[in-house]
Amino acid sequence: MTNRQILQAMSGLMAGMFVAILAGTVVANALPTIIADLEASQSSYTWVVTAELLAMTATVPLWGKLSDLFDKKLLLQLSLGMFVVGSLLAGFSHDVELLILSRVVQGIGAGGLTALAQVVMAAIIPPRRLGKYAGIFGAVFAIGTVAGPLVGGVLVDTSWLGWRWCFFIGVPFALLAIALLQRTLRLPAVARREAKIDFLGAFLIVAGVCALLIWVTLAGNEFDWASWQTAALTGAGVLLLVAAVFVEARTAEPVIPLGIFRNRTVTLTTVASLLVGVAMFGGTVFLSQYFQVSLGKSPTVAGLMSLPMILGLLVSSTVAGQVISKTGVWKRYLVAGAVIMTVGLGLLSTIDADTSFTLLSAYMAVLGIGVGMLMQNLVLAAQNDVPASELGAATSVLSFFRSMGGTIGTSVLGAILANRVASEMTKGLDAAGIPASGDGGGENSVPDMSTLPEPVRQIVEHAYGVATADLFLIATPCALLALLTVVFIKEKPLKTTSGMERLAEEAATARETDKSVVGS
């Protein structure tokens, strides 16, 4: 294919990836308004975020398996269609239960886009030319990441639009992507191999994690931490995950191939990715709520306030990637990224309702720089140390555990935030002599700040400031553990041959070995 043909074929992929990124970022600044409008609880705030993450995480490996059996273009269009359905359901939601269900549908669609974009790129672009086009996806990612919160904030602040358009806005982009894929994407016909989809393993993994997520979300609110509900949910979660390990070890094509963990680098980078997911996603997903509730900013301003962290991440990941490609040295950037990320989380643990924007921007930029140096280079380290035949498995395992870490971190820290806010508000209301049941102050709900009288407003701002700082304080040890994990990764020279070339070399070596065995 010529460069023009490749770019035409990629146009639908780029539109689809933009939709997936927009789905996660455009809603961030609208969530406090959405939750307040639907009169939902802090736990619901967490689940609106977690539902999409969990659905996307769980379905990424399944979409990859389906691409072995069915037409990849059709699967891409199907995932976009599911995203459209989920977006429409979310936009027309009148209660938080339907909103959470719609986010699950959106997550399944986003999982398909995430998995299949990599597969399709490998099908149409030779590995030697792949890096030339990776920058285009980087630009789409940057635009979606930066523009999403700003667009979401503007939509919420525009009276004749409102938060529902945060979901509707992705629909035309998804429909455009479906049309572009139909018109421009021409995949070569290849022989399909037989592939058995491990539905049992996927079900056990998702069910086990869901049981634990439900426990951390409800414990302390709906029931005590030490209760029969805790024992039932944690016991069921552990048993389901143990059963998942048993199934994955025996199935021919597992969702998560356990044999890959015999490689030390893969194991360590997987653990580090899980910890980065917990620390990064779990700590930062509630920043928008802090900007709006504790600092009293509008959704649009809240979107602008997140730019230092996003820009720090984009700049550091780009610069570190260029330097690593030039020098071939990579471990020092992993260690430096982990150190800087830990420092950034530690600095953010000192914020409160009175923290200046200048100081807050500096703290967020530090965190973004650390994450940018660390997150993507963990994938590089793993891919460099596995046989070419295991590149896909290694990449999907790291993505799976990073997303799972984000899901777990969001749920756990969301539950901690809800409990901390409730205790701080009760303490503040008691000290001010205000009944805890008035003005929504003593309830486990996200308050509408515009309706609160000034004394209660100050108490709520303080409560959310203290609680958000506590989240970063709890996330800091996770980042420190990620640092310790990265230190033990052994640096190996970066391979100069592509995955396809390495695969050919491995096949040739295997043939020579077979001939030697037959000859002897």
Secondary structure, 3 states (H helix, E strand, C coil): CCHHHHHHHHHHHHHHHHHHHHHHHCCHHHHHHHHHHCCCEHHHHHHHHHHHHHHHHHHHHHHHHHCCCCCHHHHHHHHHHHHHHHHHHHHCCCCHHHHHHHHHHHHHHHHHHHHHHHHHHHHHCCHHHHHHHHHHHHHHHHHHHHHHHHHHHHHHHCCCCCCCHHHHCHHHHHHHHHHHHHHHCCCCCCCCCCCCCCHHHHHHHHHHHHHHHHHHHHECCCECCCCHHHHHHHHHHHHHHHHHHHHHHHCCCCCCCHHHHHCHHHHHHHHHHHHHHHHHHHHHCCHHHHHHHHCCCCHHHHHHHCHHHHHHHHHHHHHHHHHHHHHCCCHHHHHHHHHHHHHHHHHHCCCCCCCCHHHHHHHHHHHHHHHHHHHHHHHHHHHHCCCHHHHHHHHHHHHHHHHHHHHHHHHHHHHHHHHHHHHHHHHHHHHHCCCCCHHHCCCCECCCHHHCCHHHHHHHHHHHHHHHHHHHHHHHHHHHHHHHHHHCCCCCCCCCCCHHHHHHHHHHHHHHHHHHHHHC
